[in-house]
Amino acid sequence: MPRRAGGAAILAAAALWGSTGTAAHFAPAAAGPVSVGAARIVAGGALLLAIALCSKPLCSKPPARTGRGREIRQLLARPGAARAGLVLGAASTAGYQLSFFSAVRATGVAVGTVVAIGSAPVFTGLISRLTGGPALTGRWLLATAGAIAGAAVLVTGGRAAGVNLGGVGLAAVAGLCYAAYAVTAARLVTGGTSERAVMGALFGGGAVLLLPVLLASPAGWLLTARGVLVTAQLGIMTTAAAYLLYGRGLRTVPAPVAVTLGLAEPVVAALLALAVLGERLSAPAIAGLILVGLALAILIMPGGRGVRAPPGASTPPGRTPLTPA
C-alpha cells in the first residue's frame, strides 16, 4: 500500500473515532461511562475477533492452511516478551475505553477528546524511542508541539466550556493507553502479521478483560432500543471498521505519525459536539482546536516523513522504519 493511501486510511479511521463521544452521549441515562466503554469493546472486540477467525481463507472449503484463524493462533502462542506485549496491548485497549468515556462524561466531548488524542502523540514518540524506534524528525516534533500547545490553551482557557481537571487527567491516561496499543499494533503489523489478526487479538483480549466490568455494571440499558443502536454504532463503526482501517494504515505509516494523524478525531468530535450536542466553546478553547488543526496540517504536508532511520540504515521494501529487527 502506498504511504499516501495508508495516511488516508488512518484519517478515515480518525473520522469514525470522532463520532464516539457524540454517539455515547445518546446512550440511555442509566448507562454509565464505564458501562458504555465496556459495551463498545465487548461488541467491537468480538466482531474483530470473528473477522480474524472467519476471513475468506479460513472459511473456504477446505480451510486454507494459511487462514487467518491459523495466523491469530500463532500470534497468541508467541512466547516470552511477544506474549507480554500482546497482554499489554489488550490491557491498554481496555484502559483507554474506561478512562476516555469517564473523561468525556466529566469534562465534555470536545475537551476530553482533544486532550486524550492531543497527548497520545507525545506518549507514542517517547514509547517508540525508548523501545528502539527510529529518530523523530523536526516536522513531527513541530506538529506534536502544536498539539500540546492546542491542548494547553484549550484546558487553561476553556473553563467556560466546562473543563474539569479530573476529567482532563483521565483523558491524559487515555492518551497513554492509546499510545501503548498503537505502538504494539504497529510493531506487529509491520512485522508481517495481518491487521485482522492483530486487531482481533488486541481487541478480542480487551473484550475479555472488559466483559466482567460490563456484567458488574447496570446493563439494563443494553436491552433498550437506544442502547442497542448506540452499542451497534460504537462497536461496528467506531471500533471494528475504524481499527481495521487503522491497522491497514500502519503498514506504511510509522506509529508516531499515525497517532499524530489521529488528531483529525478531535476536529470531527468538536464539530459534532457543536452542531449536534449544542456544546459551547470559549474563544481560547476554539483557538486551541485551531492549533491542533494546524499541527495536523504541518504533518500531512507533502515532502516529509514523520520519523527517520539512523544514518546508514536502510528500510527493506514493504517495511516501515518502525519495523523491529
C-alpha positions in Angstrom: 0.0 0.0 0.0 1.4 3.5 -0.9 2.3 5.7 2.1 -0.4 8.3 1.0 -3.1 5.6 0.9 -2.0 4.5 4.4 -2.4 8.0 5.7 -5.8 8.3 4.1 -6.9 5.0 5.8 -5.8 6.4 9.2 -7.6 9.7 8.6 -10.8 7.8 7.7 -10.4 5.8 11.0 -9.9 9.1 12.9 -13.1 10.5 11.4 -15.0 7.4 12.6 -13.5 7.8 16.1 -14.6 11.4 16.1 -18.2 10.3 16.5 -17.5 8.2 19.6 -18.2 10.8 22.2 -21.3 12.1 20.5 -22.7 8.6 20.0 -22.1 7.8 23.7 -24.0 11.0 24.6 -27.2 9.4 23.2 -26.9 6.3 25.4 -29.8 5.9 27.9 -29.5 7.9 31.1 -28.9 4.7 33.1 -25.7 3.9 31.0 -22.6 5.0 32.9 -19.4 5.8 31.1 -17.7 2.6 32.3 -20.6 0.5 31.1 -20.6 2.3 27.7 -16.9 1.9 27.2 -17.1 -1.8 28.2 -20.0 -2.4 25.9 -18.2 -0.8 23.0 -15.1 -3.0 23.3 -17.0 -6.2 24.1 -19.1 -5.7 20.9 -16.4 -4.4 18.7 -13.7 -6.8 20.0 -16.0 -9.8 19.5 -16.6 -8.6 15.9 -12.9 -8.1 15.2 -12.1 -11.5 16.6 -14.8 -13.1 14.5 -13.5 -11.3 11.4 -10.0 -12.6 12.2 -11.2 -16.1 12.7 -13.6 -16.2 9.8 -11.9 -14.4 6.9 -12.2 -15.9 3.4 -9.1 -18.1 3.5 -10.2 -19.8 6.8 -13.8 -20.2 5.8 -13.1 -21.6 2.3 -13.8 -25.3 1.7 -11.4 -26.9 2.6 -9.9 -24.3 5.0 -6.6 -22.9 3.8 -3.6 -23.8 5.9 -2.6 -20.2 6.0 -6.0 -18.9 7.0 -6.5 -16.0 9.4 -7.5 -18.4 12.2 -4.1 -20.1 12.0 -2.4 -16.7 12.0 -4.1 -15.4 15.1 -3.5 -18.7 16.9 0.2 -18.4 16.0 0.2 -14.8 17.3 -1.4 -15.8 20.6 1.1 -18.7 21.0 4.2 -16.5 20.8 6.4 -16.9 23.9 8.0 -14.5 26.4 8.2 -10.8 25.5 6.0 -11.1 22.5 3.1 -12.5 24.6 3.7 -9.9 27.2 3.4 -7.2 24.5 0.1 -8.7 23.4 -1.2 -8.6 27.0 -0.1 -5.0 27.5 -1.8 -4.1 24.2 -5.0 -5.8 25.2 -4.9 -4.2 28.6 -4.3 -0.8 27.0 -7.3 -1.1 24.8 -9.5 -1.8 27.8 -7.9 1.0 29.9 -8.4 3.5 27.1 -12.2 2.9 27.0 -12.7 3.3 30.7 -10.6 6.4 31.1 -11.8 8.1 27.8 -15.5 7.6 28.5 -15.1 8.8 32.1 -13.2 11.9 30.8 -15.9 12.7 28.3 -18.6 12.4 31.0 -16.6 14.7 33.3 -15.3 17.4 31.0 -17.3 17.2 27.8 -16.9 15.6 24.4 -14.7 18.2 22.7 -12.3 18.8 25.6 -12.0 15.1 26.6 -11.3 14.1 23.0 -8.7 16.8 22.3 -6.7 16.1 25.5 -6.7 12.4 25.0 -5.8 12.4 21.4 -3.5 15.5 21.7 -1.4 13.8 24.4 -1.2 10.5 22.6 1.4 11.6 20.0 3.8 12.7 22.8 3.5 9.3 24.6 3.8 7.4 21.3 7.0 9.2 20.4 8.5 8.5 23.8 7.5 4.9 23.9 8.7 4.3 20.3 12.2 5.8 21.0 12.5 4.0 24.4 11.8 0.7 22.7 14.3 1.1 19.9 12.3 3.0 17.3 13.9 5.4 14.8 14.7 9.1 15.4 11.8 11.6 15.1 12.0 14.4 12.6 11.7 18.1 13.2 8.4 18.1 11.4 7.0 15.5 13.8 8.3 17.5 16.8 6.8 20.7 15.5 3.4 19.0 14.8 3.5 17.4 18.3 4.4 20.7 19.9 1.4 22.3 18.2 -0.8 19.6 19.6 0.5 20.2 23.1 0.0 23.9 22.8 -3.5 23.5 21.5 -4.5 21.2 24.3 -2.9 23.5 26.9 -4.8 26.6 25.5 -7.9 24.5 25.5 -7.5 23.4 29.1 -6.3 26.7 30.6 -8.7 28.9 28.7 -11.6 26.5 28.4 -13.3 26.7 31.8 -16.3 28.4 30.2 -16.7 25.3 28.2 -17.0 23.2 31.4 -13.4 22.0 31.7 -12.9 19.6 34.7 -9.3 19.0 35.8 -10.1 15.5 37.0 -11.6 14.7 33.6 -8.5 16.2 31.9 -6.3 13.8 34.0 -8.4 10.8 32.9 -8.1 12.0 29.3 -4.3 12.0 29.6 -4.4 8.5 30.9 -6.5 7.6 27.9 -3.8 9.1 25.7 -1.1 7.0 27.3 -3.2 3.8 26.8 -3.8 4.8 23.2 0.0 5.2 22.6 0.8 1.8 24.2 -1.6 -0.2 22.0 -0.7 1.9 18.9 3.0 1.1 19.2 2.2 -2.6 19.9 -0.1 -2.8 16.9 2.4 -1.1 14.6 5.2 -3.5 15.6 3.1 -6.5 14.9 1.6 -5.2 11.6 4.9 -4.1 10.2 6.4 -7.4 11.4 4.3 -9.2 8.8 1.1 -10.1 10.8 -2.2 -9.1 9.1 -4.2 -6.2 10.6 -7.1 -8.5 11.0 -5.2 -10.9 13.2 -3.5 -8.1 15.2 -6.7 -6.1 15.9 -8.7 -9.3 16.5 -6.1 -10.4 19.2 -5.8 -6.9 20.8 -9.5 -6.0 20.9 -10.6 -9.6 21.5 -8.3 -9.6 24.6 -9.7 -6.2 25.6 -13.2 -7.6 25.3 -12.4 -10.5 27.6 -11.0 -8.0 30.2 -14.0 -5.7 30.0 -16.7 -8.4 30.0 -16.7 -8.7 33.8 -16.8 -4.9 34.0 -19.9 -4.9 31.8 -21.6 -7.7 33.7 -20.9 -6.0 37.0 -22.3 -2.6 36.0 -26.0 -1.9 35.5 -26.6 -3.2 32.0 -30.4 -2.9 31.6 -29.8 -0.1 29.2 -28.4 -2.5 26.6 -31.9 -4.0 26.2 -33.5 -0.7 25.2 -33.7 0.4 21.5 -31.4 3.3 22.1 -29.0 1.1 23.9 -28.8 -1.4 21.0 -28.4 1.4 18.5 -25.6 3.2 20.5 -23.8 -0.1 21.1 -24.0 -1.1 17.4 -22.6 2.3 16.3 -19.8 2.2 18.8 -19.0 -1.5 18.2 -19.3 -1.7 14.4 -18.3 1.7 13.2 -16.0 3.4 15.8 -14.3 0.1 16.8 -14.3 -2.7 14.2 -14.4 -0.6 11.0 -12.2 2.1 12.4 -9.4 -0.2 13.7 -9.3 -2.3 10.6 -8.7 0.9 8.6 -6.1 2.0 11.2 -4.3 -1.3 11.1 -4.2 -1.1 7.3 -2.6 2.3 7.5 0.0 1.1 10.0 1.5 -1.0 7.2 3.1 2.1 5.7 2.7 4.9 8.3 5.0 4.8 11.4 3.2 4.8 14.7 4.2 8.3 15.9 3.0 9.8 12.6 -0.2 7.6 12.7 -1.1 8.8 16.2 -0.5 12.4 15.3 -2.7 12.0 12.2 -5.3 10.8 14.7 -5.6 14.5 15.6 -8.3 14.6 12.9 -10.5 12.9 15.5 -11.0 15.9 17.8 -11.7 18.2 14.9 -14.6 15.9 13.9 -15.6 15.5 17.6 -15.7 19.2 18.1 -17.7 19.8 15.0 -20.2 17.2 16.1 -20.3 18.5 19.6 -21.1 22.0 18.4 -23.6 21.0 15.7 -25.3 18.1 17.3 -24.9 18.5 21.1 -25.0 22.2 21.3 -21.8 22.5 23.3 -20.3 25.9 23.6 -16.6 26.7 23.5 -14.9 29.9 24.6 -12.7 31.9 22.2 -9.5 30.4 23.8 -10.9 26.9 23.5 -11.6 27.5 19.8 -8.1 28.8 19.4 -6.8 25.5 21.0 -8.8 23.5 18.4 -7.3 25.6 15.6 -3.8 24.9 16.9 -4.5 21.2 16.8 -5.7 21.5 13.2 -2.6 23.4 12.2 -0.4 20.8 13.8 -2.2 18.1 11.7 -1.7 20.2 8.5 2.0 20.6 9.2 2.4 16.8 9.4 0.4 15.9 6.3 2.0 18.5 4.0 3.9 16.7 1.1 7.6 16.2 1.2 8.4 15.0 4.7 8.5 11.9 6.9 7.5 11.7 10.5 10.4 9.5 11.5 13.8 8.8 10.1 16.0 5.7 10.3 19.5 6.1 11.8 22.3 7.2 9.4 23.3 4.4 7.1 20.3 2.3 7.8 18.0 1.1 5.0 14.4 0.0 5.0 13.6 -3.2 3.3 10.9 -3.0 0.6 7.4 -3.2 2.0 8.5 -2.4 5.6 8.4 0.9 7.5 11.3 2.3 9.6 9.4 1.2 12.7 9.7 -2.5 11.8 11.6 -4.3 14.6 14.8 -6.0 13.6 
